[in-house]
Amino acid sequence: QLPIIQHQILKMKLAACLSTLFASAAAFAPAPASKPATALKALDDMPGATLPFPGYDPLGLATLGSESTLAWFRAAELKHARVAMLATTGYLVQGAGVHFPGMLSHDVSFESLSAMKPLDAWAAVPDEGKAQIYFTIFLAEVVSESKGVHYTKGGDLPTIVFPPINFAPDDAAEMKLRQSRELNNGRLAMISIMSFVAAANIPGSVPLLEGNPAF
């Protein structure tokens, strides 16, 4: 009879220890994650969350990673938007035949480039000229990523490097409005330059541009 009583006492002690252990673990367990809801709320509050698609994120990218990841996505979108706006403007100017006077190199004139389609004109640029353009892009990237506190750590988003002009107003509401305009124009420019490249390389891929001499 005694061994049975001792066995029951041992089981009770073991159960009490396990209950204490689980209670301690539960006390230190993280609270249920609400990251998707928090990330989507942050997305709605960011510049660029405007009509007709406020908070548009079909792939759920805003819910990946941390706030630093979301800041990196926004910086990437902003940089691509600015590049696309420059590319679209340059494509249209080149397609219209507007050019600088003089020579690009000893055997290539700006006038000869203006007679080509934009992608053909780029192919005709000497390798040394392309290297200078690539280096300028690289330098601008290094400078924009090295300013103060990085944007993934709570710092400001990348600014325009060349020329270093500050277009930011003092009013916070006006600043958000201008940021939204820049992003929306950039998004449209990304669609535009992709359409231009498609039209120039795949005949008939963009019906509205078919027959245009620039493509």
Sine and cosine of phi, psi and omega as CSV:
sin_phi,cos_phi,sin_psi,cos_psi,sin_omega,cos_omega
0.00,0.00,-0.63,0.78,-0.04,-1.00
-0.89,0.46,-0.71,0.70,0.04,-1.00
-0.85,0.52,-0.56,0.83,0.00,-1.00
-0.92,0.39,-0.67,0.74,0.00,-1.00
-0.91,0.43,-0.67,0.74,0.02,-1.00
-0.89,0.46,-0.63,0.78,0.01,-1.00
-0.90,0.43,-0.65,0.76,0.02,-1.00
-0.92,0.40,-0.63,0.77,0.02,-1.00
-0.90,0.44,-0.65,0.76,0.02,-1.00
-0.89,0.45,-0.65,0.76,0.02,-1.00
-0.90,0.43,-0.63,0.77,0.00,-1.00
-0.91,0.40,-0.65,0.76,0.02,-1.00
-0.90,0.43,-0.67,0.74,0.01,-1.00
-0.89,0.45,-0.67,0.74,0.02,-1.00
-0.90,0.44,-0.64,0.76,0.01,-1.00
-0.90,0.43,-0.65,0.76,0.01,-1.00
-0.90,0.43,-0.69,0.72,0.00,-1.00
-0.91,0.42,-0.63,0.78,0.01,-1.00
-0.89,0.45,-0.66,0.75,0.02,-1.00
-0.90,0.43,-0.66,0.75,-0.01,-1.00
-0.89,0.45,-0.72,0.69,-0.01,-1.00
-0.91,0.41,-0.60,0.80,0.01,-1.00
-0.91,0.42,-0.64,0.77,0.03,-1.00
-0.91,0.42,-0.67,0.74,0.00,-1.00
-0.90,0.44,-0.65,0.76,0.00,-1.00
-0.91,0.41,-0.54,0.84,-0.01,-1.00
-0.91,0.41,-0.55,0.84,-0.04,-1.00
-0.99,-0.14,0.01,1.00,0.00,-1.00
-0.94,0.34,0.59,-0.81,0.02,-1.00
-0.91,0.40,0.49,-0.87,0.04,-1.00
-0.92,0.39,0.45,-0.89,0.01,-1.00
-0.81,0.59,0.74,-0.67,-0.08,-1.00
-0.95,0.31,0.69,-0.72,0.08,-1.00
-0.84,-0.54,0.52,0.85,-0.10,-1.00
-0.87,0.49,-0.69,0.73,0.00,-1.00
-0.84,0.54,-0.71,0.70,0.00,-1.00
-0.91,0.41,-0.66,0.75,0.00,-1.00
-0.91,0.42,-0.68,0.73,-0.01,-1.00
-0.90,0.43,-0.66,0.75,0.01,-1.00
-0.92,0.39,-0.58,0.82,0.06,-1.00
-0.91,0.42,-0.67,0.74,0.04,-1.00
-0.90,0.44,-0.60,0.80,0.01,-1.00
-0.90,0.44,-0.65,0.76,0.01,-1.00
-0.91,0.41,-0.48,0.88,-0.05,-1.00
-1.00,0.02,-0.16,0.99,-0.06,-1.00
-0.99,0.17,0.45,-0.89,0.12,-0.99
-0.85,0.53,0.57,-0.82,-0.01,-1.00
0.99,-0.13,-0.20,0.98,0.03,-1.00
-0.99,0.10,0.96,0.27,-0.10,-1.00
-0.82,-0.57,0.17,-0.99,0.08,-1.00
-0.91,0.42,0.51,-0.86,0.18,0.98
-1.00,-0.01,-0.03,1.00,-0.04,-1.00
-0.76,-0.65,0.93,0.36,0.03,-1.00
-0.92,0.40,0.72,-0.69,-0.01,-1.00
0.92,0.40,0.45,0.89,-0.05,-1.00
-0.93,0.36,0.91,-0.41,-0.02,-1.00
-0.44,-0.90,0.93,0.37,-0.10,-0.99
-0.89,0.46,-0.44,0.90,-0.02,-1.00
-1.00,-0.02,-0.05,1.00,0.01,-1.00
0.92,0.39,0.52,0.85,-0.03,-1.00
-0.90,0.43,-0.47,0.88,-0.02,-1.00
-0.92,0.40,-0.34,0.94,-0.03,-1.00
-1.00,-0.07,0.01,1.00,0.02,-1.00
-1.00,0.06,0.68,-0.73,0.10,-0.99
0.93,0.37,-0.54,-0.84,-0.10,-0.99
-0.92,-0.39,-0.16,-0.99,0.08,-1.00
-0.89,0.45,-0.54,0.84,0.05,-1.00
-0.90,0.43,-0.62,0.79,0.04,-1.00
-0.90,0.44,-0.69,0.73,0.02,-1.00
-0.89,0.46,-0.63,0.77,0.04,-1.00
-0.91,0.42,-0.60,0.80,0.02,-1.00
-0.92,0.40,-0.67,0.74,0.05,-1.00
-0.87,0.49,-0.69,0.72,-0.02,-1.00
-0.91,0.42,-0.66,0.75,0.04,-1.00
-0.90,0.44,-0.64,0.77,0.03,-1.00
-0.90,0.44,-0.68,0.74,0.03,-1.00
-0.89,0.46,-0.67,0.74,-0.03,-1.00
-0.90,0.44,-0.68,0.73,0.01,-1.00
-0.91,0.41,-0.70,0.72,0.02,-1.00
-0.90,0.44,-0.59,0.81,0.01,-1.00
-0.90,0.44,-0.69,0.72,-0.02,-1.00
-0.93,0.38,-0.67,0.74,0.04,-1.00
-0.89,0.45,-0.66,0.75,-0.01,-1.00
-0.91,0.42,-0.61,0.79,0.03,-1.00
-0.91,0.42,-0.66,0.75,0.06,-1.00
-0.91,0.42,-0.68,0.74,-0.03,-1.00
-0.90,0.43,-0.68,0.73,0.00,-1.00
-0.90,0.44,-0.70,0.71,0.03,-1.00
-0.89,0.46,-0.71,0.70,0.01,-1.00
-0.89,0.46,-0.64,0.77,0.01,-1.00
-0.89,0.46,-0.69,0.73,-0.01,-1.00
-0.93,0.38,-0.66,0.75,0.02,-1.00
-0.90,0.44,-0.71,0.70,0.02,-1.00
-0.90,0.44,-0.67,0.74,0.00,-1.00
-0.91,0.41,-0.45,0.89,0.02,-1.00
-0.99,0.13,-0.07,1.00,0.03,-1.00
0.99,0.10,0.17,0.98,0.04,-1.00
-0.98,0.20,0.71,-0.71,-0.06,-1.00
-0.45,-0.89,0.28,-0.96,0.09,-1.00
-0.97,0.25,0.41,-0.91,0.13,-0.99
-0.98,0.22,0.29,-0.96,0.11,-0.99
1.00,0.06,-0.35,-0.93,-0.12,-0.99
-0.93,-0.37,0.64,-0.77,0.13,-0.99
-0.98,0.20,-0.63,0.77,0.07,-1.00
-0.58,-0.82,-0.09,-1.00,-0.07,-1.00
-0.92,0.40,-0.34,0.94,-0.02,-1.00
-0.78,-0.62,0.12,0.99,0.01,-1.00
-0.78,-0.62,0.85,-0.52,0.03,-1.00
-0.99,-0.16,0.41,-0.91,0.07,-1.00
-0.90,0.43,-0.54,0.84,0.01,-1.00
-0.90,0.43,-0.64,0.77,0.02,-1.00
-0.91,0.41,-0.57,0.82,0.03,-1.00
-0.93,0.37,-0.58,0.81,-0.05,-1.00
-0.93,0.37,-0.32,0.95,0.02,-1.00
-0.99,0.12,-0.14,0.99,-0.02,-1.00
-0.99,-0.14,0.29,-0.96,0.18,-0.98
-0.93,0.37,0.49,-0.87,-0.10,-1.00
-0.79,0.62,-0.69,0.73,-0.01,-1.00
-0.93,0.36,-0.57,0.82,0.06,-1.00
-0.93,0.37,-0.59,0.81,0.03,-1.00
-0.90,0.43,-0.63,0.77,0.04,-1.00
-0.90,0.43,-0.65,0.76,0.01,-1.00
-0.90,0.44,-0.46,0.89,-0.03,-1.00
-0.99,0.12,-0.19,0.98,0.03,-1.00
-0.93,0.37,0.75,-0.67,0.01,-1.00
-0.85,0.53,0.45,-0.89,-0.03,-1.00
-0.86,0.51,-0.56,0.83,0.02,-1.00
-0.90,0.44,-0.63,0.78,0.04,-1.00
-0.92,0.40,-0.66,0.75,0.05,-1.00
-0.89,0.46,-0.63,0.78,0.00,-1.00
-0.89,0.46,-0.63,0.78,0.03,-1.00
-0.90,0.43,-0.64,0.77,0.01,-1.00
-0.91,0.40,-0.70,0.71,0.02,-1.00
-0.88,0.48,-0.65,0.76,-0.02,-1.00
-0.91,0.41,-0.64,0.77,0.03,-1.00
-0.89,0.46,-0.67,0.74,0.04,-1.00
-0.89,0.45,-0.69,0.72,0.01,-1.00
-0.88,0.47,-0.69,0.72,-0.01,-1.00
-0.90,0.43,-0.68,0.73,0.03,-1.00
-0.88,0.48,-0.62,0.78,0.01,-1.00
-0.91,0.41,-0.69,0.72,0.00,-1.00
-0.89,0.45,-0.70,0.71,-0.02,-1.00
-0.90,0.44,-0.71,0.70,-0.05,-1.00
-0.92,0.38,-0.49,0.87,-0.01,-1.00
-1.00,0.08,-0.15,0.99,-0.10,-0.99
-0.95,-0.32,0.06,1.00,-0.06,-1.00
-0.99,0.12,0.89,-0.45,0.13,-0.99
0.81,0.58,-0.56,-0.83,0.03,-1.00
-0.95,0.30,0.76,-0.65,-0.04,-1.00
-0.91,0.40,0.52,-0.85,-0.06,-1.00
-0.91,0.43,-0.41,0.91,0.06,-1.00
-0.97,0.25,-0.15,0.99,0.02,-1.00
-0.92,-0.40,0.32,0.95,0.05,-1.00
0.98,-0.20,0.00,1.00,0.01,-1.00
-0.98,0.18,-0.03,-1.00,-0.01,-1.00
-0.95,0.30,0.45,-0.89,0.08,-1.00
-0.93,0.36,0.34,-0.94,-0.03,-1.00
-0.82,0.57,0.65,-0.76,0.03,-1.00
-0.95,-0.30,0.18,-0.98,0.03,-1.00
-0.94,0.33,0.77,-0.64,-0.07,-1.00
-1.00,-0.01,-0.74,0.67,-0.03,-1.00
-0.84,-0.54,0.89,-0.45,-0.16,0.99
-0.98,0.18,0.43,-0.90,-0.04,-1.00
-0.98,0.20,0.95,0.30,-0.02,-1.00
-0.96,-0.27,0.73,-0.69,0.01,-1.00
-0.99,-0.13,0.94,-0.34,0.00,-1.00
-1.00,-0.08,0.05,1.00,-0.13,-0.99
-0.97,0.26,0.79,-0.61,0.09,-1.00
-0.98,0.18,0.21,-0.98,0.01,-1.00
-0.98,0.19,-0.49,0.87,-0.03,-1.00
-0.97,0.24,0.78,-0.62,-0.06,-1.00
-0.91,0.42,-0.64,0.77,-0.01,-1.00
-0.92,0.40,-0.66,0.75,0.04,-1.00
-0.92,0.40,-0.59,0.81,0.03,-1.00
-0.89,0.45,-0.70,0.71,0.01,-1.00
-0.90,0.43,-0.60,0.80,0.02,-1.00
-0.90,0.44,-0.68,0.73,0.00,-1.00
-0.93,0.36,-0.61,0.79,0.06,-1.00
-0.89,0.45,-0.65,0.76,0.02,-1.00
-0.90,0.43,-0.65,0.76,0.03,-1.00
-0.89,0.45,-0.69,0.73,0.00,-1.00
-0.88,0.47,-0.70,0.71,-0.02,-1.00
-0.91,0.42,-0.69,0.72,-0.01,-1.00
-0.92,0.40,-0.64,0.77,0.08,-1.00
-0.90,0.44,-0.62,0.78,0.02,-1.00
-0.92,0.39,-0.62,0.79,0.04,-1.00
-0.90,0.44,-0.67,0.74,0.05,-1.00
-0.90,0.43,-0.63,0.78,0.01,-1.00
-0.91,0.41,-0.57,0.82,0.04,-1.00
-0.90,0.43,-0.65,0.76,0.06,-1.00
-0.91,0.42,-0.65,0.76,-0.04,-1.00
-0.89,0.45,-0.76,0.65,-0.08,-1.00
-0.93,0.37,-0.55,0.83,0.08,-1.00
-0.90,0.43,-0.62,0.79,0.04,-1.00
-0.91,0.41,-0.67,0.75,0.00,-1.00
-0.88,0.48,-0.73,0.69,-0.03,-1.00
-0.91,0.42,-0.65,0.76,0.03,-1.00
-0.89,0.45,-0.70,0.72,-0.02,-1.00
-0.90,0.44,-0.56,0.83,-0.03,-1.00
-0.97,0.24,-0.41,0.91,-0.10,-1.00
-0.93,-0.37,-0.37,0.93,-0.02,-1.00
-0.80,-0.61,0.99,-0.10,-0.04,-1.00
-0.81,0.58,0.74,-0.67,0.04,-1.00
0.99,0.12,-0.02,1.00,-0.04,-1.00
-0.95,0.31,-0.43,0.90,0.04,-1.00
-0.81,-0.59,1.00,-0.04,-0.12,-0.99
-0.81,0.59,-0.59,0.81,-0.04,-1.00
-0.92,0.40,-0.37,0.93,-0.02,-1.00
-0.98,-0.19,0.01,1.00,-0.05,-1.00
-0.92,0.40,0.74,-0.67,-0.01,-1.00
1.00,0.03,-0.11,0.99,0.04,-1.00
-0.97,0.26,0.79,-0.61,-0.06,-1.00
-0.90,0.44,-0.33,0.94,0.02,-1.00
-0.96,0.29,-0.23,0.97,-0.05,-1.00
-0.85,-0.53,0.00,0.00,0.00,0.00
